[in-house]
Amino acid sequence: MKEGIVLLLGRPNVGKSTFVNNIIGQKVAITSPKPQTTRFPIQGLYEDERGKIIFTDTPGIFDKTKDTMAKKINETTFDAINKEADVVLYFVDPTRRRDFEEAKVLGIARKMKAPVILVINKSDEKQKYLPQYKFLEDEFKETIHISALKNHNFDRLLEMVYNHLPEAGEQPLLSEERVYPLLNMDSKAFIGELIREKVFLMMGEEIPYSTTAVVDEIKERENGMLYIKARILTTNERHKKMIIGKGARKIKELGSYARKEIALATSKKVYLDLTVETDPHWQEILYS
């Protein structure tokens, strides 16, 4: 039996969170087409007859950090990178042009002590810029083409990862009572992430980055229904009005989608008490 920690490295929207969710077989990281979706490292557990793997999904590394939250995201990413990892998966996206962010990630990948596997993602799409990434195959000993969305070539990638992992030692990688795939997030944080995902997916380009979701209470009622009290925080009153929408239509729609997602994740009926508040300082409070 083998056990180890696998770190995922890459710029924003390269497909790391989609990969973690699909390799594990259930959602542990939220996804959206917008950058800054993942705001802190997420750890998920994969198990099969060969052993256990902790996949650590890091936030995409940004070239420029203009605000407190983005700076903190980069700090947490580097903290995760600097911790001991047995294997690094360096994700690249050849549907997008190479840029300064990619150069920054490549610089980090070159300095990693653990074996680095180059993962060329999105094989299911037209890879217009693939020639810009071909030189990387000469830099790293192992390369694999996958589709994180379509689960393509996952078996081969897992085989490559297990080849590098150490045999399980006397000290287990995880305590035996930890049986959930999501390892480093409590229920409130996870449900807050599911709500925030819906904001990212349903609102315009500007709003998601000025918002977060906080869960204040989770309580199972006598009838088995899960009561959840949560708030969407945004930095200004204009965005609050946009999230609520005319006649509260947008917040009702957003809440309905979030409730269904939470019900699916918890296998329980859910009552979601969702409100919107303005707090211009939430980034400093939550990411200080």
Secondary structure, 3 states (H helix, E strand, C coil): CEEEEEEEECCCCCCHHHHHHHHHCCCCCCCCCCCCCCCCCEEEEEEECCEEEEEEECCCCCCCCCCHHHHHHHHHHHHHHHCCCCEEEEEECCCCCCCHHHHHHHHHHHHCCCCEEEEECCCCCCCCCHHHHCCHHHHCCEEEECECCCCECHHHHHHHHHHHCCECCCCCCCCCCCCCCECCCCHHHHHHHHHHHHHHHHCCCCHHHHEEEEEEEEEECCCCCEEEEEEEEECCHHHHHHHHCHHHHHHHHHHHHHHHHHHHHHCCCEEEEEEEEECCCHHHHHHC
